[in-house]
Amino acid sequence: MRPVSIALMLAALIALGAPSRAENLNDLLKAPVQRAQDGLAADPLAAAPAPVAPAAPLAVAPVVVPAAPMPVAVVPPAAVVPAPAGPDTAAAAPLGKAALRDLARNATVLVLNLRTVKKGGGLVIASTGSGFFIDPQTVMTNSHVVAGAEKLILSVAGAGPVVAEVVSDTFVHENGRADFALLRTSRPVGLATLALGTPVDSLTEVFAVGYPGVVTERDQGRLELLQGDLSAAPSVVISIGTVQNVMDNDSGVEMITHSAMMHRGNSGGPLLNGCGQVIGVNTQISLDRAALNVGGKPLVDKSGNSVGNVAVHGGFGFAQSVDEMRRFLRSRQQAFAVAGPCAE
């Protein structure tokens, strides 16, 4: 997705009333993103940056947050192992479409990665991704979504733009394994949180939730948000598919292969089962491409290189599994909510 100036969007925050313990965005934007050095990866599908003229210096003011965030039941890392499924373990019933939509919309966030693209220029939106609340202050996403960020802003349902900082990062580009990051807001802002479900297998129905660039860049809500309307936000995109298989990739990371449609910008978003439980974090896409032919011959230039449009014949989505999520969260001593099996 093309970098976009955020000066207009953040300038509009001046008109907001100051909440209790209000933070000044000018102060927050002066400090670099804080990161915790960890270890652990995958190919990104976050929207890629492109050259753009620098933005004007930021003029910003306080962020408004919801008065009463939705409570969430979390379990400390030492006690996050759910009871094994068995004859006496009742499976949860799948959510209705309306309930699943509401949960996905309220728990999923658009992650804006801000960078300076030219020395002396202002911050611009260099790339975007997705994330989701695991508690009202903590968002889980991919490491590659936040890579290189000087600032991170989340578009949160009911709260508008909110500044976040990185509190844990696997640094996927350096370590080449699991691809996770945790972001934290200064106060609770999540209207809904997602619990971790149980592992899935082939033919399980799944839902990929996030902000694919090919859709979001055409969303009027996104355009209005960037023009300074803090009540506006792009609509979350939900696609349906099935699990093809669960496998370890060449880095030893357990991945779920699924058919739910995704695009760059879906990175970091949740893969849900029918009960609205997270069973993976969307991380990669793989497409089978071929050059379009004219009269049975491929379009080529004088050097024989393929040119013109490209046809996409098919592709798969890849999500890091819920077991990989649990390992990461435990290793960071991060509490998270758990759920039992979901009836299919």
Summary of the structure (lengths in Angstrom):
residues: 344
radius of gyration: 20.4
end to end distance: 36.2
largest distance: 69.5
contacts: 1189
relative contact order: 0.21
helix: 17%
strand: 34%
